[in-house]
Amino acid sequence: MKHQLDFEKPIIELQRKLEELKKHPAANDIDIKLDEEIRRIEEKIEETRKQIYSELTPWQRVQLARHPRRPYTIDYLKTVFNGFSELHGDRLYADDHAVVGGFAYLDQRKVMVMGTQKGRDTKENILRNFGSAHPEGYRKALRLMRLADKFRLPIITLIDTAGAYPGIGAEERHIAEAIAVNLREMVLLNVPIIAVVIGEGGSGGALGIGVADRVLIMENAYYSVISPEGCAAVLWKDRAAAAKAAEALKITPKDLHALGLVDGVVSEPIGGAHNDPEGAAASLKAQITLHLDEVAAFKDETRLKLRYEKYRAYGHFLEKPPVSAVEPQPLPATVI
């Protein structure tokens, strides 16, 4: 199996043994003992898969979020939505292929959908800039959002990026300003907005299309102000401490939901979305529809007020009581 992760090795070994048994000459004949052994291994595979994926560490979830076979934005545009019609360009500089968006239907409901898009191979990754958008990507997204607001269409954003592109060209064209404008404008849009972190939710690159009435996250995705490797390099001066950093950052869906930073967790099939893309798409569609129905029921003024209060409530912290003053001690006498 391609792209196997370290913690998946017990499952891979059992699957390999199962394939060998099925290829055994006796497998084509009626062999009760062989059938029983095949059934026993199949049960063991299912049991092992459930055990492993129910006890994933934060770092293991990060690895799943980055899995190269995981469904990307364009995959969900084909399975969750229908009638997608892509729109291009920011009308200012260029068309950023790291951001894909346009009109679509969610069942019979017209929506504007957009998201960050990675590549499957080297050629596509170069085209998509590995899912890291330039300023024009965020300006294209904002152009589409304003278009949706004009025509009273709900907005759905799918987030899967390690972060906005930090290159010289992006800085020259004001990447921070582009993201900041999106944050400001998304708070003010009158239409319902649903954002979903489907893979990586990295820093400002995710926030640039992540201000919403409801923020959802898939079960094996993460949402963080910095990557575990970046955090490890800053705090421990060693990127090898990424697993430790992932634990400390509280970036898993369970932690984020407990902290009130996301509004819901989209369950994935056992083994991750890459093992059952259709099942993952069905789960995602159900959750988007549920939350969109709830948000769309509010009047515009109420929805805007709730959206504003939602983000104003972020950032709670506790302060330790002040340390009591300590009497200064006399300095020791200097020995000459």
PyMOL commands that set and color helices and strands:
alter all, ss='L'
color gray80, all
select helices_A, chain A and resi 6-22+25-28+32-54+58-65+73-79+122-131+135-150+168-172+175-188+203-207+228-235+239-249+253-258+273-275+277-296+300-312
alter helices_A, ss='H'
color red, helices_A
select strands_A, chain A and resi 82-86+99-106+109-116+155-161+193-202+214-218+222-224+264-266
alter strands_A, ss='S'
color yellow, strands_A
deselect
rebuild
show_as cartoon
